[in-house]
Amino acid sequence: MSVCLPSSGITIRPGIDLCQSDLPLDWYQPEFRSYAEEYLALPDRKPETVLPWLDRYVKPAVSHFGDSLLLMAHYYMGGEIVKLVERYGGSIGDSYSLALLGERSPRASIIVQSAVHFMAEAVAILAQPHQEVWITNPKAGCTMEMMAKEDAVAPIIDQLSERYGDEFVVVAYMNTSGRIKAMAGRSGGATCTSSNAALVLDWARKRSERVLFVPDRRLGENAADRIGISPDRVAILPGIGQAESLADDWRRIDRAELLLWGAYCGVHSVFRPEHVRYWHDRGWTVLVHPESSLEVVRAADGCGSTSYLWGAVMGAEPGSRFAIGTEGHFVRNLREQAALHEIRVEHLAAVDEPGLLRVAGCGCATMSRNDPPHLAGVLDLLRRGTPPDINRVLPGDVVNESTAARDRLDTEERTELVRHARAAMRRMIEIVEGGSPCSSDGVWQ
Ligand code: SF4
């Protein structure tokens, strides 16, 4: 294997549960059905059962490709994948660290990503010419990204550009397609992640009178609050994909400094300030992800990216107690690992109080579409030289999340897209790596 991120410290012990929800057999592409049939026929989902089965496919591929193979998974992946990817020499990280890992691993020519599609596409945008990027399941899309597709966002950007000219710039959260990232690049703007949104937004407002932040309204509100943009200088754009014309809104938009696209993450929208109060009443520390609402972030004790949340808990003293407001698989993995250090972890919405919404373990369902049969299948098919083309990720691809069909750009269009999307990502990297220490490590408070 090539360069790796620091280990998460996750350990696989006999008897621990490796299970995530099994997918129905007809959800698998034809090329993956035989792997899925074998997996679904296993008697349980314990390491003693799953690991020997996976080893049959993954170990030959790891040995065949050697240093030219780089496995990656996002922290939100279902329990087994984050445990297994590291077991086979791969890396787990947040979207920012994974995006950089590919291009900084020049020996890797085959990069296999277990995460949602925009994360694999971000790796592909920064990839070197000899590097191929593959996703274990192309149907794994991010619902927030789906709320800001090119055909909805482009007409709005055109109108804003026409009205404000050079005094308008786009900041695109990492949870966007390459096509939206390219729009940010073309506008002179940048991409951002949950760990650096405030830093990038602060940069953007200093260079332009008006900023469009796309797609996550909540991250945009939290970043604005952090850098002191007054709420009366923020405008939420109407509808998601329905506002073809801004003609009725110019008076409101003209007064705003920050324009927010109206998308959000359903997984992080369940949290309420009452959940924070519930855990505070019991003496627990509350840490949340900035895709949560502004009210929740203000009530919490700390806020930051997945890397921050993981590090804050794993670095705490034995006996500490944390309620964590983010994706359920992540919290489950963190709970297991923290327990080894005598640290208690609960999901923020795992409450037991009449009238208070209980959503224990709300996970990212689309991320979980990358399961062990997909990991085994894609690696085995790559080794055999017969990987399905729809698992190959090229910048600018538009994927149908129901069928996995891909609409690809031609080479010239793709080269142009990569140029602009890379410009946006490089600006983020420059801002972050030259940025203030309090904002570059994922910590908000
Ligand atoms: S948790 Fe939410 S924002 Fe993250 S990948 Fe899943 S749907 Fe997208």
Residues whose N, C-alpha, C, O or C-beta is under 5 A from the ligand:
A	BS01	SF4	V116 C142 T143 M144 C265 V267 E327 C364
